[in-house]
Amino acid sequence: MSTLELSSKCHDYARNTSIFLKNTTGCSAVVFTWYQGNSSQPPHFQLGADERMITEYYENYYDADPLRADRLIQNETYYETLSNARKRHDQNLLERYHPFLRKYQIQEEFDLLFCAGGTPVASAALLMQDGKTESLHKGDLQEVHRYLQYAFSILPAVRLIELNAELESRYKLTPKERAVAELLVAGESNKSIAALLGMELPTAKTHVLHIFDKLQVESRAKMISLLAGVR
């Protein structure tokens, strides 16, 4: 999974999205999660939830969750309700998950996945408690997801992931070449690139020439122009 460096704009997006979802759907709580690295409890922003509940979820119930991101991707959906997901879920896992739902009085949940470079990098979980189960239907969920995914896609950190995915899949750049290309697009000189990446200047120049060859361009300006649509 792509690594997402969480800038202040990412944190602002999580907070503003959580406020928007809670105010427009009438849900009891929103938990916005960033899938970053291999942390046992990913960074998140919550509104109306209980931090103890989130910790308990990752410690004891994450593996049994029918709305886990990898399960949604397996079923080719980026937005889903708990009531629909549980119909396809393993019954043994559901039995393991029920105590968590009962303890925190979660009667319904709506999950939205947000992607960058074709990979889910964040999600928003809308928790319905105390009988609040009719505020949002799946058709509405699709429209909300489309709107929020567009706003997500223009975050600088997300656009960088999109650029990396394009450089890897379409142009077959190596990890080191992608790192050099990012700095080229940012306007860094060969000397600066060498210093930032801890390599000798001739090595940096060689990487630049390989990048130009793979992208079939002859200058930095043409490379930036070519990749402008991705960024």
N, C-alpha and C positions, 0 to 999 in steps of 0.2 A: 504494500500500500504506500502511496506517495506520502512523503513527509511534508507537513504543513507548518511553516514558521508562523507562529501566532503574533501578528502585529496588533497595534492598537485598533486598526480598522477591522480586524477579524473579531476582536472582543466587542467592538461597537456593534458589528453586524449581529453577533449572538445576542447581545442585550436587546437591541432594537427589534429583532425578529421575535424574541420571546415575549416582549411587551405587546407587539402587534398580534401575535397568535392568541395570547391570553385575553386581550381586550376584544378581539373580533369573534372568538369562538365560545367564550364563556367557560373555557376549561378550568379545572381547579389548579393546575400547575403545568409548567413547561420546563423541560430539561433539554438544553442545547449542548451537544457533545461534539468535541473535535477528536477525530481518530488520529492521534499523533504518536508515532513511535510504537513501542511495545509496552506501554505503561499498563499496569494491572487496573488502574482507574484513570481513564483518559481525562484531560482537562474539560471542564464544562461550566456552563452558566445556568443557574436554575432560578425560576421565579415561582414562588408559592409551594415549592417542594421542601423536603426535609433532607438535610445533608446526611443524616444517619440512615435514611432510607436508601440513598444513592450508594453509600458505602456498603450497606448490607446486600444490595442488589449485586454489586460486582464481586463481593466475597462469596455469596452463597447461591445466587439465582441466575447469573448471566448466562451460563451454559444452557439453561432450560427455557430461556425467553423465546417465544415464537416470533417476536419482532426483531430479533437480532439482525444486524445489517447483512451479514453473509447469507442468512436465510431469505431475506427479501430479495437480494440479488439473484440467488438461486432460482427464485420464483419469478424473476424478471419484472419486479415492480419496485418503484422508488417511493411509493406512498401506500400505506396499508393500515387497516384497523385491526385491533386485537381480536374482535369477534370473527373477522374473516380468516385471519392467520391461524387461529386455534383450530379451525376445521381441518386444516392440512397438517397439523402438528402431531408429533408422536404423543400418544396418550400417557406414556410413562413420564415423559418430560413435562407434560401439562400437570400431572399430579405433583411433580416436584415444584412447579411454579405457583400453584394455587395458594399455598400458605402466604407467599409474598403479596399476592393480590388481595387476599382476605385481610391480612394484617394492616395494609395501608388503604383498604377500602377502594381499590381501583376497579371500577366497574367497566370501563372502556378506555382504550388508548388509541391514539392516532400517531403514526410515525411517518416522518418525511426524511428522505435521504438527499443529501446534496453532494454533487460530484464535481471532480476536476480531473481532466485528462482521462475521462471514462471510468474513474475510480471513486467510490464513495469516500469522502474525507470528513463529513460531518453529518449530524442528524438532529432533528427536533422531535421530542416525544411529548405529546399533549395528553395529560392524564385527566381522566374524568372520574370524579369521586362524588359521593353523596347524591347519586341519582342523576348527575349531569351526563346523559348519554346521547342526547338528540341534537346537540348544538351544531354538528358538522357531519355531512354525509360524504360518501366516497367521491361523488361527482364534484362537490365543492372542494374536496381535498386535492383533486387533480388540478383545479384552477389555482388554488393557493400555492401548490407546489411549483407550478409553472412560473408564477410571478416571483416567488422567492428564489428559485434556482437562477433566474436571470440576474437578480440583484447579487446573488452569491458569485456568479461567474465573472463579475467585473471587479471583484476584490483583487488588489495587486498580487497577493500571495497565491490566489487561485489561478490567476492568469499566468503566473510563473510556472505552476504545475502543468497547465495546458501547453505552454511553450516546451517544457521538458518532454512531455509525452509526444508532441509532434516531432521534436528533434530525434527522439529515440525510435519511434515507430515508422515514420515516413522517411527520415534522412539517415537512419542507422548510425547516429553519432554515439561514440563511446561515452561512459560517464565523465571522463576527464574532458572530452571535447564539448560535452554539454555544459560543463562548468565554465569552460573558456567562452563558449558562445553566449551564455548569460551575461558575462562581463563585457563582451564585445557589444552586445545590444545595449548595455548600460552606459556605453561610451568610454570604457576603460582602454588605455593604451596597452601595447604589448608589454611594456616595462611594468605597468601597474598590475597586469594580469599575472606576470611571473611572480611578483612580490606577494600578491594576495593568495595565490595558489601554492606558493612555496616551491617554485620550479626555476630552472635557469632560463634566461631570456631566449636563447636559441630554441629551447624546448617549446616555449610559449609560441614562438614564431612558427614552428613546425605544426603545432596544433591548429593555428589559425589557417595555414595553407591547406591542411587536411579538411578543415571545415568548409572553406571556400570550394574545394574540389567536390565534396559531397553535396553541397547545396547548389553547385554549378553557378557560382557567382565569382566576380573578379574583384570586388571591393567590399569594404564594411558597409558603405551606403546601400549597395544593392542587397546585401544580406539583411540589413535592418528593414529595408523596404519589403523584402520577401516575407519576413517573419512578422511584419506589422499586423497582419490580419489575425495571427494566432494570439498575439499579446493584446 
